[in-house]
Amino acid sequence: MNTRAYIPMDFLNVPGTQLEKLPWEHEQILRRYLSMSQHICELDELYSMMVFNLENMFEKFSLQFDDRIFAKRGETVDVIQINALLCNAVSAGRTLIESMEKFDEFYISKDKSFKKNFISKAYDQYSEYKIVDFLRNYMQHGHIPIHYDEEKIYLDLSEILETTHLKMNTNLKRMLQKAKKDLLEYGVADTRLCCVPLFYKYFLLIHRLYRAFYSYAEYTLMQIGEEKRKLLQDHPEYVRQVDEIAFAPVYQDELGQLHGVAVEDGYEEKIRENITYAEEKLQEYIKGNGQICSLQIDYCLEYRIPEMILIHEEELSENLVSYCKKHGHEIRHVSFYTYYKDDMDSYTRYKMFPYIQFEEGVEWNVPYDRVTIRDFLRTFPEAEEKGILVQANNMGGDGIQIAQAVLQGWKTFLYHSSQILDTLGINSLADAIDWASRVVFIYQSIGWLKESFGKRIEKKPTIEQLEEYIRRAERWELSQLSSTLHAAPELLKLVLSEVGYISQDGELFVYDEVIATQRKEEERKRKAEKENSHGTQVDCRKMNKVIEELNVTILYYASLQNEKKAEECGKETRIGKCVEQVICKYREFLWWDEVREELKVRDPLPEKFTEEIQGKICRDVRALEEELSGKCRELEKNESL
């Protein structure tokens, strides 16, 4: 994407290639494209310059967050080199910020939205930004800010404050003067300001601002690329062949040089490469600190740059959510979508983590006020390297009651598990085809669920949570997993098998891609069945859903009875008057499977089936399911589930 290239004057002497004046609106599109693409190249170069100097410094020196510094490869610490590399990196970073401001003002928002909502807020919120921004001017006026005492590097606060020929932000000056006063009152001989954490956080902010810029500007960048592509596609007469390159001349400058655009210049690919590069370098920078854990707060639904807080060892015992609210700004809700894939809106509303690994083992549906930063890092050790990422004020709808989600999910899981046993022959229950055997299987599984995790249903995981937790490792020792989760081994065996783990000895379970693929195929078939329109033009998903829910509840109701009465209960449930009434009322559309003991939809449905009929079926089947669910709830109370 080299838009500075120009065409030799000889080109104009070739017959048929003379520059023709383009229509004004077309010329403006191409001029805007040339200008924007060149500006993007310059931003990329400035960012790369900053990264180069930082990586060069990290390659030469090991910097600790207590300001100790060690030269690598046995060399001596050269404070001039440190100042030179930092000065170059800071200058590139500051020029990058200014250039992003100008890009926004020229091409996106004349009222400087990016500066107002990102850059200015970073300046106002982070003292590190103010200090280093001043030090940039301090360095450019011939001063050397960083000193070395043969062990640590530092900034001399008195020396900086005594500079008279440089203008300093009033709030910054007041803050530094107070810091100096506090140090002197504390009795220190030298008024030193910490160095490494200061510059680390500053450059982290620059990395984040650059990444935020692309999120902010990506639509505009892609839009102008599309406008240029469509213009040249609609007007092939603008295109010339120059050295076998399709080229569209746009204008001649005052020196007579011809400027234009190549039809295929890799513009979109370059934008995506820049975004990927910015993200990769940001993650490398975060991982490279190697000293402390960081906390990033993303304000997903607000026009604000993410906040970065450095967590120190002595703060690990603090409550994580309280820590976020203390260091963030106007935080009402805290979410953890990066780490949990379940219905996080519900957990955010009820202020709970789906699960947390405490020292004694895993607990489910854990209130926010019980979890420290150390607990969270124990649960997600990768966050120690990458940093903890949370979302602030990012909550959708009301979600669902957690206890309701837990129970409904397990009921559906066990219902389908019994079907998979029938079709795949997972274990000794493979012959569980008849109604009584299926009821017994569900009954046994409910018993395992009762004795697992916690006594109350609110302390048990949803099946999605448990599957997600299990997928975090390629292999599990059943006894250890059972101890960690406080769960029945029989139940865990079932879930492990359903997720795609196999075992030769019943103890070590290893993830198997072939088995996992089979399970996914079964899941795909179930989803396809839910989409089944049964030979009609009507969208039958609502009806398919309520009928499955009824079948799940019928089987679950039977399994809640004691084992001796399971078969009898099954008969009572499947021949009940309510079920018969629904079948009789909709005999043309529904039928009772005597083998599976389930309500099913006729396939194909008759031509007379309509959306209105589906609505009536859904209403009556849902009423039946709710009636039966009420009976289940009474039994659940008696059985303490």
N, C-alpha and C positions, 0 to 999 in steps of 0.2 A: 504494500500500500504506500508506494513512494510518490506522493503527489507533488513533490518539488521538482521532479524530472520535467524537462522541457524538450521540445522537438527542435532539432537543428533547422536553421533557416533554409537549407537545401530542400527541405520537405515542401516548402511552399512553391518551389520551382517545378515540382513534378506535376505534369498535366492531370487535371481532375482533382487536385488536392488543395486547391486554393481555399482559404478561410472564408466562409460565408457567415454573414451576420445572423445569429440565431434570434428567434423571437424573444422579447425581453423576459417573459415569465420563464421560458425554458433556460435561458442563460442564467437567470437568478438561481434556479434549482441546482444547476451544475456548479456555479460559483460557490453556492452555499455548501455543496457536497465537498468541493475541493478544500474550502477553508476549514470545515469541521473535521474532515479526515486528517488534514495536516495537524490540526490542534491536538487531535487524539494521539498522533504519533509523538508529538512533543511531550504530552503528559506521560506517555509510556517511557520515553527516554529519561525524563526527570525522576520518575519512580524507580527505574532501573539504576540510575546513578545513586540514589539514596540507598537502595538495597546493596549495591556493589560496595559502597563504603562501609556499611554495617557489617556485611559478611566478611570483608577484608579485616575489619577490626576483630571480629569474633574468631577469625582464623589465626590471628597473631596473638590475641590475649584471651585469658579466661577471667571474666569479671564476676565477682560475687556480689550478692545484694547487701552485704555489710561494707561494701566499697573496697574490699581487698582485690588486688589484681595480680595476675601471674602471667608472665610471658611464656608462650609456648615454644617448644623446640630448644629450651635451655637458654634463650636469649635474655638480655636484660630489658627491663621495662623502660621504654623511651616515651616520656610524657609528651614530647613534641609530636611524635607519631600519633598518639592518642588524640591530642588536640586537633591535629590536621585531619584525621579521619572523621572525628566528630563534627568539626567545622564544615567539612564538605557534605556530610550526611544531613546536618541541620539545614544548610543552605539549600540543598536540593529539595528537602522536605518542605521548607517554607515557600520556595518558588513554585513547587507543585501545588500547594494550597492556593496560592495567588492565581495560578493558571486555571485551576478548577473553578475558582470564583469568576474569572473572566469568561470561561466557556459558558457557564450558566447564564451570565448576563447577556452575552452576545447571541446565544442560540436557543435558550430555553425560557428563562424568566428574567425580564428586565428589572423586576423588583428584587432580584438577587435571593431567590428562595433558598438555594443551597447554602449560601453564606448565613442567612438568617436562621435556618432551621437545623443546620449541622455545624458549620465552622464556628459561628459566634457562640452557640451553646457549648461547644467543646471548650472554647476559650473562657467562657464565664464559669463553667463547672469545674474545670481542672486547673489547679494552681501550677501543675507541671507544664501545662501548655503556656501559661503566662510567663513562667520563669525562662523556659528555653527559648521562647519567642524573643524575649529581651536579650538573652545571651547571644542570639544570632547577630543582633546589632552590635552587641558588646564585642564580639569576635571580629566583625567586619570593620570595626574602628581600631583595630590593632591590638586588642587585649587578648591575653591567654587565660581563659577562665579556669582550666583544670590544673590542679597542682598534685604533687606526688610526694609522700613522706617516707618512701622506701617500703611501705606496706600497703597503704591505701591511697586512692585518689579522692579528691574532694574539691569543693568550691569554697573560696574564701569570701564569706558573707560581708565582712567589713570592707574588703577591697572593692567588691561590687557596689556596695552602697555609697562608697566615697567617690565614685565616678560622677563628675559634675557636668560633663559635656554631652551626656546622653539623656534623652527624655525617658522616664520610666512611668508606666501606668500607676496612677495614684493608689489604687487598691493593692497592687503588687508591692509597691514601695512600703505601704503601711504594714503589709503582711511580713515582709522581710525584716523591717525594723523591729517588729514585735518578736520575730524569731531570734534576732540578735540579742534583744533585751532579755528574753527568757534564758538564752544560753549563758549570758553574762551573770544573771542572777543565780543560775545553777552553779556557777563557779568555774566554768571552763576557761582555759587559757586562750584557746583559739576558737573563733566563731566560724565553725565549719558547717557547710550545708551538704547533706548526703548527695551523692552523685549518680551512682548506678541506677537505683530505683527511679530517680527523676528522669534520666534520659530513656530508660527502658519504657516507662509509661508514655513519655512523649512520642516516641517512635511507634509504639503500639497504637496511639491515637491516629497518627498519620496513616499507618497501614489501614486502619478501620475507616478513616475518612475517604481514602482512595477507593476502598471496596464499596463504601456507601455511595460514592459518586456514580459508580457504574449502575448500581441499583436504581438510583435517581434518574440517570440520563439514558439508560438503555433503550427505552421506548423511542426517544427522539433520535438516537443514533441509528436505530434500525429503520425508523420511518424515512429518514433522508436517503438511506441506502436503497430502500424499496422505491422511492420516488425516482431516483436516478436510474435504477434498473428498468422500471416501467417506461420512463421517458425514452430511453434508447431502444427499448423493444418496440415502442409505438412509432419511432422515427428512425428507422435504419439508415435513412439518407444522411443523418448526422455523422455516421461512423465512417472512418477511413482505415485503410490497412497501412500500417507503418512498421516496417521490419517484421512483417507477419504478425503484428499485434493489432487487434481491433481497437481503434483509438478515435475518440470524439473531440476535435478541437473546440475550445470554448472562447478564448480571447488572447490577444497579444498585449504584452505589457509595454511600458515606455521604452524598453530596450529592444523591442521587436521580437522578444522570445514568445513562443506560442505555448500556451498552457491548455491542458485538456485532461480527459479522464480515459483510462482504459476500460473497455467494456467488462472484462473479467480481471478485477484487481484484488480479489480476496478480501474485500472490505468487511463483510459479515464475519468471515472466519477470523480476521484480525481482532475484531471486537470481542468475539468469544474467547480467543486466546488471551487477550488482556484480562478479561474477567477471571478466567481460570488461573492465570499467573498471579493475579492479585490475591485470590483466595488461597492458593498454594503458599505464597510467601507469608501471608498472614498466619496461616496454621504453622508454618515452619518457625516463625518468630515466636509464637506462643509456646510451642513445644521446646524451643531452644533455650528458654530461660532456665530450666533445669533446677531451679532453686526453690521456688514457691509455687503455690497454686493460685490461679486467678479465677475471678468470678466475672462473667459477662452478663449484663442485664440488657436484653433486647426489648425495646418498646415497639412491639410489632404493629400495633394499630395507630401509632402516633408518629409524627414527623420529627423523630429525635434520633440522634446518633446513639448506638449502644454504649453503655457505661462499662468500664473495666476497673475492677477493684483487685488489688493484690492482697491475698490472704496470707497472713503470717502464722507461724507455728502456734503461737500462744492464743490465736483466735479460733483454732479448729474445734474447740469445745463449745463454741457459741451456737445457738440455734440458727439453722441455715436461713429459714424464711425471715426471721427477725433481722438477721444480718443483711439480707437483701433490702428490706424496707428501711433499715437504718442508713445504708449507704446509697440507696437509690433515691429517686425524686418522685414524690406523689404516687407511690405504688399502692394500689388497692388489692390487686390479685397477683399471685405468683404461680406460674405454671412450669411444668417440666416435660414438654412435648418431645424434646430431644431424646429422652431416656425411656419413656413409656409410650407404647403404641396404642394403648387402650383408649376408652372414652375419657380423655383428660379433662373435658369440660366438667364432667360430674365430679371428678376428684378435685379440681380447682375450686368448684363451688363449695364442696364439703370440706375443703382444706385438709386433704389427705394425700399421702403417697400410696400408689398401688402396692408397693412392697419395699422393705428396707432390710438390709443385712446388718443386724445387730451382732454383737459379740456372741450372744447365746444362740443365734440362728436367725432365719428369715421370718419376719412378721408381715402380714398383709393388711392393707387398708389402714396405714399408720397415720395418725394425726400429725399435722405439721409441727405442732408444739413439742413433739417428742424427738425430733430428728436434729442432730447436730451436724455441723459441716463434716466432722470426722466420720459420722455414721454414713453420710451420703457418699463420701469418697471410698469407704469400705464397700459399699454396694456397687459403685461404678468406679473401679480403680483407674480406668482410662481417663477419667476427668482430672486426675492428678497431673497428667501430662498435657492434656488438651485444654484444661480449664473447665470450670462448671459453667454451663450455659443455661440461663433461665429466661422465661418470657414474662414480661410485666404487663398487667392489664389486658391480657389476651384471652378473653373467655367468650365462648359463643352462647348457645342457648342454655336452658335450665339443666340439660343433661337428664339422667335418670337416677332413681334411687339406687344406691350401690348394692344394698341387700337384694333388691329386686333383680339387678343385673347379674349378681353372683348366682342366684338360684336358677334364673331362667337360662343362663348360659350352660350350667351343668346339666340341667334337664335335657336341653337340646343335644349337648355333647353325648350324653349317655344313650339317648334315643338313637342317634346316628351310629354310635359305637356298636350297639347291638346289631344294627344293620350291616356294618362293615364286618363284624364277626361272621355274619351269615355268608357274605359274599367273598371275603378274602381268607377266612379260616386262620385268624391270627394265633389263637391258642386253643386250649381245651374246650372253650365255650363255642367252638366253631359250629356245633350242631344246634345252637340256640335259635331254632327256627320257629318252633311252636310258641304259642302265646305264653304258656306257663313258664317255659324256659327263659323267655325274654323278661318276664316280670321278675323272676328270681335273679337274673343277672342285674337288672336295675336295682332290685332290693339290696343285693350284696354291695353294689357300687355305692348306693346311698349310705350304707353302713360304713364303708371305708371313708366316705366324705365326712360323715359325722365325727369320726374319731381323728380326723386330720386337721392340721393347721391351728384352729382355735375352736372354742366351744360354740361361740355365737356365729351365725351366718355372716355377720358384718366383719368378722375376723378371718374369713376364708377368701381365697383369691377367685376372681373370675377365671374361667377356663382359658381365656385369651391371655390373661396375666401369667398363668402358670406355664402355658406353652411358650410364651415369649421368654420367660426366665430360663426354661430348659434349653431353648435354642441358643443361649449365650455360650454354650460349651459344646465341643465336638464329642465328648465322652463323659459319662457319669458313672460313678460307683453307687449302686442303688442304696446300700446301707448308709453311706455318707450323705447322699441326697435326702434320704428319709429322715436322718437325724437333723440335718440343716433346716429342712422345711417343716419338721414335726408332722410328717404325713405318713399315711399307711403305705407300705411298700407295694401292696396289690394295686392301689389306686395309681401310684406313680408308674408302675409297670404298664398299666393301660394307657396312660397319657404318653409315656415315652414311645410306646409302639405306634400310637396314633400320629405322633409327630414325625416318626421315621427313624427311630433308634432300634437297633437289634442287639441281642445278647446271646452268647454261646453258653454261658454258665449261669445266667440269671442274676448276676451281680454287676458285671461291667457292661454297660450299654454304650454302643458306639453309633454315631449318626451314619446312616446308609442312604446314599443318594437315590438308589433304585427304589428302596422301600418308600422313601419320602416322596418320590415321583408318583408312586402308586397312590399314596394318600392324597396327594394334590389332585390326581385324576378323579378320585372319588369325590373330592370337594368340588371339582369343576362340574361333575355330573349333577351333584345336588343343586348347585347354582343354576345350571341349565334347566333343571326341572322346575325351579322357582320361576324361570322365565317362560315356561311352556304356555303357549296360547291355546293348546289343545285343538288345533285345526281351525281356529276362528280368527277374525280380525280384531278381536277384543283383547286388550291388555289384561291378562289374568293374574298378574303378580299379586294383587291384594288378596284374591281368593285363595291362591296357592299358599300364601303366607298364613292366613287364619286357619286353614285346614291343617297345615303342618303343626301349628301351635296347639290345636285341639288334639291331634294324635299324640303329641308329646305329653300333654296333660293327662290324657286317658291312661297312658302307660305309667306315668309318674304316680297317678292316683292309686293305681293298683299296687305299685311297689311300696307305697307308704303303709299298706296293711302289713300285718305280721306275715311271716313266710308261709305259715300253714294255711292262711286264708287268701294267699295271693291269687290262686287260680279261681277261687270262688268270687273274689272281688273283681277279677278280670271279666268274668261272665256277667256279673251285675252291671259293670260299667258299660260293657259293649252292647248289652241288650236293653239298657235303660230306656225309659219312655222318651226322654229328651232326644237321644240319638235317633230313635226310631221315627220320631216326629219330623226331624230334619230330613232324614232319608226319604220318608214318604212324601214330604212336601216337595222335594226337589229330585224325585226319582229319575227324571229325564237327564239330570245333569250330574248327580252324585251316585255313588254306589259303595256298598260295604264289602271290603275285602275279607272274606272268611278265613283266609290263611294267615294274613298279617294282622287281622283284627284292626283295620284302619279305615277311616273314611277317605275315599278317593274321588277324583274328578273323572268323569267319562272322557275317553279320548278315542275318536274326536267328539267334540260337543256338537249337538244338533245346530242346524243353521239358525234356529229361532233364538239362540242364546244371545243376550245383549248386555250392554253395560249396566242397564237398569236391573236385570236379573242378577248379575254378579253382585250388585250392591245389596240386594235383599238377602242373598246367600251369605255374604260376609256379615251382615247384621245378625242373622239368626245363629250362624256358627260361632261368632264371637260371644254372643249371649250365652250359648251353651258352654263355651270354654271358660267364661268368667264364673258361671255357676259351679262348674267342676273345680276351678281354681280356689273358690271359696271353701269347698270341702277339703281341698288339699291344705289350705292354711290352718284349718282347725286341727288336722292331723299333724302338721308341722309343729304346732304349739305343744301338742301332747308328746311328740317325739323329740322336742328340744332341738330342732334343726334350724 
